């Protein structure tokens, strides 16, 4: 038995991505890959909007966490049962060719978008690995597959995700980055993949496509967009609104498919503009030819373009590309205006704008909002002793240490002024804020930036924390004032420490 067992599904994009990672780093020879079905009834709703929406969201997640993986949205989700039996049959007769055949099936589905349950696709995969097409997926193979399925279900690894189990009992569940995988294979335990950082600025722009069965009715269009853009397929109007306020999945363009003339479409577009205006997200609609009055009402409601679904997909792609180019230009200008030139974190203006927005969101969700204020200890003395050029370099190093510590995409690191920084933490309670603050303080200490011996041996920082659940009618200034009081307490108590605001002090 191998030292590591992987339970993965041919039908699972996370399993495919894990297979690609292990293959690219020559680690497949260290594992026994056991095929299972993460959702055993997938064939009964293979073309359902819900299924395709989940796949699009999963692919979005994979691309943004591990951008080196090549993956595209398939037109349908295949039934993986028969292909899995074929893989087991190849493992019995030609084990040396097993990784090649398994990878061929994965890539046929997740790169080529083919249905791997079709016999011609399976035959072509066999031939590509120099295997005979005469294989016997018999009852013995079915027994093995059922046994593996029972093992995976008994392991309680969680649904819809790959899992690796080592011979010493350690587990790695979900898609991890390469660093975590190496650590796991070296005998360490790794944390949940949800703790991995994601990029705030995506390599691909994102299009949210909304409409009844839009994925299949617009497939000719989506198939030429899926490689260059992320596609999200919200299942409902509330799900679309949720994506628009999501730090991770907020799209760069909303495309609404309306297959018939509908006078209520303008009202829906006007409703969406409440969410789109602040982030300058363009809204486009696609459907049949409209009368002039209805089309004009869409533009009055904030629609940037109306696309005719019967037009050549290349024309539609070009017009969508123009909207996304404008969105990218706006984002670049907005980013330039929101970044502190010296430290490359957000500036105070952007912090205050974001604080207002997160305050209102926390009022609606009743979730905690935390703020950390940080001040570099004895920074004036550092500047006086080492000069302003070294002072600037010190600020850059401290800013980087803070950014490397606050790795969630929704955490906002800003320069508050001079040697002060602030970290805004949406949906974070006091315990979570304290843990991050101590981590930041430790990471700054580890920089070992020398300080003049008159006041300190090295550069340190003091931090103050405030956590609130914003009440209606309250002001975000309260959060800043409380964090400032906690920071003053930390400096008064000797610096290089974390203090929290305490109403009962």
PEHU-V179795 format. One record per residue. N is the residue number from 1. PSI is psi in radians with two decimals (NA if undefined). NEAR is the number of other ideal C-beta (glycine too) atoms within 8 Angstrom. Layout:
BEGIN
n=N psi=PSI near=NEAR
n=N psi=PSI near=NEAR
END
This chain:
BEGIN
n=1 psi=2.46 near=4
n=2 psi=2.75 near=7
n=3 psi=-0.38 near=5
n=4 psi=2.35 near=12
n=5 psi=2.25 near=10
n=6 psi=2.30 near=13
n=7 psi=1.85 near=14
n=8 psi=2.68 near=13
n=9 psi=2.35 near=12
n=10 psi=-0.48 near=17
n=11 psi=0.02 near=12
n=12 psi=2.10 near=12
n=13 psi=-0.53 near=11
n=14 psi=-0.65 near=13
n=15 psi=-0.73 near=13
n=16 psi=-0.81 near=14
n=17 psi=-0.70 near=13
n=18 psi=-0.74 near=13
n=19 psi=-0.72 near=14
n=20 psi=-0.72 near=12
n=21 psi=-0.85 near=13
n=22 psi=-0.69 near=12
n=23 psi=-0.79 near=11
n=24 psi=-0.36 near=6
n=25 psi=0.38 near=9
n=26 psi=0.76 near=6
n=27 psi=-0.08 near=11
n=28 psi=-0.50 near=10
n=29 psi=-0.17 near=6
n=30 psi=-0.09 near=8
n=31 psi=2.71 near=12
n=32 psi=2.00 near=8
n=33 psi=1.92 near=10
n=34 psi=2.11 near=11
n=35 psi=2.34 near=12
n=36 psi=3.04 near=11
n=37 psi=1.92 near=11
n=38 psi=-0.51 near=10
n=39 psi=1.78 near=9
n=40 psi=-0.34 near=5
n=41 psi=0.45 near=6
n=42 psi=-0.55 near=13
n=43 psi=-0.38 near=7
n=44 psi=-0.29 near=5
n=45 psi=0.70 near=9
n=46 psi=-0.53 near=11
n=47 psi=0.16 near=8
n=48 psi=2.59 near=7
n=49 psi=-0.67 near=10
n=50 psi=-0.79 near=8
n=51 psi=-0.82 near=12
n=52 psi=-0.59 near=15
n=53 psi=-0.74 near=13
n=54 psi=-0.76 near=9
n=55 psi=-0.81 near=12
n=56 psi=-0.73 near=13
n=57 psi=-0.70 near=11
n=58 psi=-0.74 near=10
n=59 psi=-0.69 near=14
n=60 psi=-0.80 near=13
n=61 psi=-0.79 near=8
n=62 psi=-0.81 near=14
n=63 psi=-0.63 near=14
n=64 psi=-0.40 near=12
n=65 psi=-0.64 near=11
n=66 psi=1.37 near=11
n=67 psi=-0.26 near=8
n=68 psi=-0.30 near=3
n=69 psi=2.23 near=10
n=70 psi=2.12 near=5
n=71 psi=2.47 near=11
n=72 psi=2.84 near=10
n=73 psi=2.12 near=11
n=74 psi=2.77 near=11
n=75 psi=-0.47 near=8
n=76 psi=2.84 near=8
n=77 psi=2.20 near=10
n=78 psi=2.81 near=13
n=79 psi=2.10 near=9
n=80 psi=0.00 near=14
n=81 psi=-0.98 near=10
n=82 psi=-0.77 near=10
n=83 psi=-0.63 near=13
n=84 psi=-0.69 near=12
n=85 psi=-0.68 near=12
n=86 psi=-0.68 near=13
n=87 psi=-0.78 near=14
n=88 psi=-0.71 near=13
n=89 psi=-0.72 near=13
n=90 psi=-0.67 near=15
n=91 psi=-0.52 near=9
n=92 psi=-0.63 near=8
n=93 psi=-0.51 near=6
n=94 psi=1.18 near=8
n=95 psi=-0.52 near=7
n=96 psi=-0.48 near=4
n=97 psi=0.01 near=11
n=98 psi=-0.85 near=11
n=99 psi=-0.67 near=10
n=100 psi=-0.81 near=9
n=101 psi=-0.73 near=15
n=102 psi=-0.74 near=12
n=103 psi=-0.64 near=11
n=104 psi=-0.73 near=11
n=105 psi=-0.78 near=14
n=106 psi=-0.83 near=13
n=107 psi=-0.57 near=10
n=108 psi=-0.69 near=13
n=109 psi=-0.88 near=16
n=110 psi=-0.11 near=10
n=111 psi=-0.85 near=9
n=112 psi=-0.34 near=6
n=113 psi=0.45 near=9
n=114 psi=2.78 near=9
n=115 psi=1.84 near=8
n=116 psi=-0.02 near=14
n=117 psi=-0.15 near=10
n=118 psi=2.33 near=8
n=119 psi=-0.77 near=5
n=120 psi=-0.63 near=6
n=121 psi=-0.74 near=12
n=122 psi=-0.76 near=13
n=123 psi=-0.75 near=9
n=124 psi=-0.64 near=9
n=125 psi=-0.70 near=13
n=126 psi=-0.81 near=14
n=127 psi=-0.60 near=9
n=128 psi=-0.37 near=8
n=129 psi=0.29 near=10
n=130 psi=0.67 near=5
n=131 psi=2.64 near=11
n=132 psi=2.54 near=5
n=133 psi=-0.03 near=7
n=134 psi=1.45 near=4
n=135 psi=2.70 near=11
n=136 psi=1.76 near=6
n=137 psi=1.37 near=10
n=138 psi=-2.92 near=7
n=139 psi=-0.54 near=5
n=140 psi=-0.72 near=7
n=141 psi=-0.71 near=13
n=142 psi=-0.68 near=10
n=143 psi=-0.72 near=8
n=144 psi=-0.80 near=9
n=145 psi=-0.74 near=14
n=146 psi=-0.63 near=8
n=147 psi=-0.78 near=8
n=148 psi=-0.71 near=12
n=149 psi=-0.73 near=11
n=150 psi=-0.70 near=8
n=151 psi=-0.77 near=10
n=152 psi=-0.76 near=12
n=153 psi=-0.63 near=7
n=154 psi=-0.43 near=6
n=155 psi=-0.21 near=10
n=156 psi=0.83 near=5
n=157 psi=-0.37 near=9
n=158 psi=2.67 near=8
n=159 psi=2.71 near=5
n=160 psi=0.67 near=8
n=161 psi=2.53 near=12
n=162 psi=2.80 near=14
n=163 psi=2.48 near=14
n=164 psi=2.29 near=13
n=165 psi=2.25 near=10
n=166 psi=2.86 near=10
n=167 psi=-0.36 near=6
n=168 psi=0.17 near=5
n=169 psi=-0.10 near=6
n=170 psi=2.69 near=9
n=171 psi=2.56 near=10
n=172 psi=1.93 near=11
n=173 psi=2.39 near=11
n=174 psi=3.10 near=12
n=175 psi=2.03 near=11
n=176 psi=2.82 near=11
n=177 psi=2.97 near=9
n=178 psi=-0.68 near=8
n=179 psi=-0.79 near=6
n=180 psi=-0.63 near=13
n=181 psi=-0.78 near=15
n=182 psi=-0.76 near=9
n=183 psi=-0.69 near=9
n=184 psi=-0.77 near=14
n=185 psi=-0.27 near=9
n=186 psi=0.07 near=6
n=187 psi=0.09 near=5
n=188 psi=2.84 near=6
n=189 psi=2.56 near=5
n=190 psi=2.75 near=9
n=191 psi=3.08 near=6
n=192 psi=2.52 near=6
n=193 psi=-0.31 near=12
n=194 psi=-0.35 near=5
n=195 psi=-0.06 near=6
n=196 psi=2.49 near=10
n=197 psi=2.62 near=6
n=198 psi=2.79 near=8
n=199 psi=2.32 near=9
n=200 psi=-0.52 near=5
n=201 psi=1.83 near=4
n=202 psi=2.56 near=9
n=203 psi=-0.66 near=6
n=204 psi=2.46 near=8
n=205 psi=2.79 near=11
n=206 psi=2.34 near=15
n=207 psi=2.17 near=16
n=208 psi=2.06 near=14
n=209 psi=2.07 near=13
n=210 psi=2.38 near=12
n=211 psi=2.68 near=11
n=212 psi=2.07 near=6
n=213 psi=0.55 near=7
n=214 psi=-0.59 near=11
n=215 psi=-0.73 near=13
n=216 psi=-0.63 near=9
n=217 psi=-0.43 near=10
n=218 psi=0.36 near=13
n=219 psi=-0.61 near=9
n=220 psi=-0.58 near=7
n=221 psi=-0.86 near=12
n=222 psi=-0.56 near=12
n=223 psi=-0.45 near=10
n=224 psi=-0.09 near=10
n=225 psi=-0.44 near=12
n=226 psi=-0.47 near=10
n=227 psi=-0.64 near=6
n=228 psi=-0.31 near=5
n=229 psi=2.70 near=11
n=230 psi=2.40 near=12
n=231 psi=2.26 near=14
n=232 psi=2.45 near=15
n=233 psi=1.30 near=14
n=234 psi=2.43 near=11
n=235 psi=-0.36 near=7
n=236 psi=2.91 near=6
n=237 psi=-0.81 near=7
n=238 psi=-0.64 near=6
n=239 psi=-0.66 near=10
n=240 psi=-0.78 near=13
n=241 psi=-0.66 near=10
n=242 psi=-0.69 near=9
n=243 psi=-0.60 near=13
n=244 psi=-0.42 near=15
n=245 psi=0.09 near=8
n=246 psi=2.27 near=8
n=247 psi=-0.51 near=7
n=248 psi=-0.66 near=8
n=249 psi=0.23 near=9
n=250 psi=2.16 near=11
n=251 psi=2.91 near=12
n=252 psi=-0.25 near=11
n=253 psi=2.42 near=16
n=254 psi=2.21 near=15
n=255 psi=2.01 near=12
n=256 psi=2.19 near=13
n=257 psi=2.14 near=15
n=258 psi=1.79 near=11
n=259 psi=-0.23 near=9
n=260 psi=2.83 near=6
n=261 psi=2.28 near=9
n=262 psi=2.03 near=6
n=263 psi=-0.34 near=6
n=264 psi=-0.12 near=6
n=265 psi=-0.69 near=12
n=266 psi=-0.67 near=12
n=267 psi=-0.69 near=8
n=268 psi=-0.73 near=10
n=269 psi=-0.70 near=15
n=270 psi=-0.67 near=9
n=271 psi=-0.71 near=7
n=272 psi=-0.54 near=14
n=273 psi=-0.44 near=11
n=274 psi=-0.61 near=6
n=275 psi=-0.53 near=11
n=276 psi=-0.51 near=14
n=277 psi=-0.77 near=8
n=278 psi=-0.65 near=6
n=279 psi=0.09 near=8
n=280 psi=0.78 near=10
n=281 psi=2.11 near=13
n=282 psi=2.59 near=14
n=283 psi=2.24 near=14
n=284 psi=2.65 near=16
n=285 psi=2.65 near=15
n=286 psi=2.40 near=14
n=287 psi=-2.75 near=13
n=288 psi=3.02 near=9
n=289 psi=2.37 near=4
n=290 psi=2.80 near=10
n=291 psi=2.74 near=6
n=292 psi=-0.66 near=6
n=293 psi=-0.80 near=6
n=294 psi=-0.71 near=12
n=295 psi=-0.70 near=10
n=296 psi=-0.62 near=8
n=297 psi=-0.55 near=9
n=298 psi=-0.72 near=14
n=299 psi=-0.65 near=9
n=300 psi=-0.50 near=7
n=301 psi=0.04 near=11
n=302 psi=0.10 near=12
n=303 psi=2.32 near=11
n=304 psi=-0.52 near=7
n=305 psi=2.61 near=9
n=306 psi=2.14 near=12
n=307 psi=2.42 near=12
n=308 psi=2.14 near=9
n=309 psi=-0.37 near=13
n=310 psi=-0.08 near=5
n=311 psi=2.83 near=8
n=312 psi=2.27 near=5
n=313 psi=-0.55 near=10
n=314 psi=-0.60 near=7
n=315 psi=-0.77 near=8
n=316 psi=-0.75 near=13
n=317 psi=-0.73 near=11
n=318 psi=-0.73 near=8
n=319 psi=-0.62 near=11
n=320 psi=-0.69 near=14
n=321 psi=-0.66 near=8
n=322 psi=-0.76 near=8
n=323 psi=-0.70 near=13
n=324 psi=-0.55 near=14
n=325 psi=-0.73 near=8
n=326 psi=-0.70 near=9
n=327 psi=-0.75 near=14
n=328 psi=-0.73 near=10
n=329 psi=-0.73 near=8
n=330 psi=-0.75 near=9
n=331 psi=-0.70 near=10
n=332 psi=-0.74 near=8
n=333 psi=-0.74 near=8
n=334 psi=-0.69 near=9
n=335 psi=-0.75 near=9
n=336 psi=-0.63 near=7
n=337 psi=-0.26 near=8
n=338 psi=-0.07 near=10
n=339 psi=2.39 near=11
n=340 psi=2.10 near=10
n=341 psi=-0.65 near=4
n=342 psi=-0.87 near=8
n=343 psi=-0.22 near=9
n=344 psi=0.41 near=8
n=345 psi=3.08 near=13
n=346 psi=2.63 near=12
n=347 psi=3.11 near=11
n=348 psi=-0.63 near=9
n=349 psi=-0.76 near=8
n=350 psi=-0.63 near=13
n=351 psi=-0.80 near=14
n=352 psi=-0.65 near=8
n=353 psi=-0.79 near=9
n=354 psi=-0.65 near=12
n=355 psi=-0.77 near=13
n=356 psi=-0.77 near=9
n=357 psi=-0.81 near=9
n=358 psi=-0.53 near=12
n=359 psi=-0.81 near=12
n=360 psi=-0.69 near=9
n=361 psi=-0.71 near=10
n=362 psi=-0.55 near=16
n=363 psi=-0.70 near=10
n=364 psi=-0.72 near=6
n=365 psi=-0.24 near=7
n=366 psi=0.55 near=6
n=367 psi=2.68 near=8
n=368 psi=2.52 near=11
n=369 psi=2.19 near=17
n=370 psi=2.64 near=14
n=371 psi=2.31 near=16
n=372 psi=2.17 near=15
n=373 psi=2.32 near=16
n=374 psi=2.37 near=14
n=375 psi=2.25 near=12
n=376 psi=2.22 near=14
n=377 psi=2.36 near=12
n=378 psi=0.73 near=10
n=379 psi=-0.58 near=12
n=380 psi=-0.73 near=6
n=381 psi=-0.63 near=11
n=382 psi=-0.80 near=15
n=383 psi=-0.75 near=10
n=384 psi=-0.63 near=5
n=385 psi=-0.74 near=9
n=386 psi=-0.23 near=8
n=387 psi=2.81 near=7
n=388 psi=-0.52 near=6
n=389 psi=-0.78 near=6
n=390 psi=-0.57 near=9
n=391 psi=-0.73 near=12
n=392 psi=-0.73 near=9
n=393 psi=-0.66 near=8
n=394 psi=-0.76 near=14
n=395 psi=-0.71 near=13
n=396 psi=-0.73 near=11
n=397 psi=-0.72 near=10
n=398 psi=-0.74 near=14
n=399 psi=-0.74 near=14
n=400 psi=-0.71 near=8
n=401 psi=-0.67 near=13
n=402 psi=-0.82 near=16
n=403 psi=-0.71 near=9
n=404 psi=-0.42 near=8
n=405 psi=-0.76 near=10
n=406 psi=1.49 near=12
n=407 psi=-0.17 near=8
n=408 psi=2.51 near=6
n=409 psi=-0.50 near=9
n=410 psi=-0.16 near=8
n=411 psi=2.28 near=12
n=412 psi=1.98 near=11
n=413 psi=2.21 near=12
n=414 psi=2.68 near=16
n=415 psi=2.11 near=14
n=416 psi=-0.45 near=9
n=417 psi=2.30 near=5
n=418 psi=-2.07 near=4
n=419 psi=0.31 near=6
n=420 psi=2.43 near=11
n=421 psi=2.78 near=14
n=422 psi=2.58 near=13
n=423 psi=1.98 near=15
n=424 psi=2.24 near=14
n=425 psi=1.60 near=14
n=426 psi=2.60 near=12
n=427 psi=0.78 near=9
n=428 psi=2.19 near=11
n=429 psi=3.14 near=8
n=430 psi=-0.71 near=10
n=431 psi=-0.75 near=6
n=432 psi=-0.69 near=10
n=433 psi=-0.70 near=16
n=434 psi=-0.75 near=11
n=435 psi=-0.76 near=8
n=436 psi=-0.74 near=15
n=437 psi=-0.74 near=12
n=438 psi=-0.65 near=9
n=439 psi=-0.73 near=9
n=440 psi=-0.81 near=17
n=441 psi=-0.77 near=14
n=442 psi=-0.73 near=8
n=443 psi=-0.59 near=12
n=444 psi=-0.70 near=13
n=445 psi=-0.66 near=10
n=446 psi=-0.28 near=7
n=447 psi=-0.48 near=11
n=448 psi=0.78 near=6
n=449 psi=2.06 near=8
n=450 psi=2.47 near=6
n=451 psi=2.78 near=13
n=452 psi=2.40 near=9
n=453 psi=-0.19 near=6
n=454 psi=-0.57 near=5
n=455 psi=-0.52 near=7
n=456 psi=2.76 near=10
n=457 psi=-0.52 near=5
n=458 psi=2.88 near=10
n=459 psi=2.28 near=14
n=460 psi=3.12 near=12
n=461 psi=2.61 near=13
n=462 psi=2.52 near=15
n=463 psi=2.42 near=16
n=464 psi=2.46 near=18
n=465 psi=2.43 near=18
n=466 psi=2.45 near=13
n=467 psi=2.28 near=13
n=468 psi=2.68 near=11
n=469 psi=1.81 near=8
n=470 psi=2.29 near=12
n=471 psi=2.69 near=6
n=472 psi=2.35 near=5
n=473 psi=-0.11 near=3
n=474 psi=2.96 near=8
n=475 psi=2.48 near=4
n=476 psi=-0.24 near=10
n=477 psi=-0.49 near=6
n=478 psi=-0.67 near=9
n=479 psi=-0.75 near=14
n=480 psi=-0.79 near=12
n=481 psi=-0.70 near=8
n=482 psi=-0.73 near=11
n=483 psi=-0.62 near=16
n=484 psi=-0.68 near=10
n=485 psi=-0.71 near=10
n=486 psi=-0.66 near=16
n=487 psi=-0.74 near=15
n=488 psi=-0.67 near=9
n=489 psi=-0.71 near=11
n=490 psi=-0.68 near=14
n=491 psi=-0.66 near=10
n=492 psi=-0.50 near=6
n=493 psi=0.03 near=8
n=494 psi=0.00 near=5
n=495 psi=3.06 near=10
n=496 psi=0.83 near=9
n=497 psi=2.94 near=10
n=498 psi=2.30 near=12
n=499 psi=2.62 near=13
n=500 psi=2.67 near=12
n=501 psi=2.31 near=12
n=502 psi=1.96 near=6
n=503 psi=-0.48 near=4
n=504 psi=0.22 near=3
n=505 psi=NA near=4
END
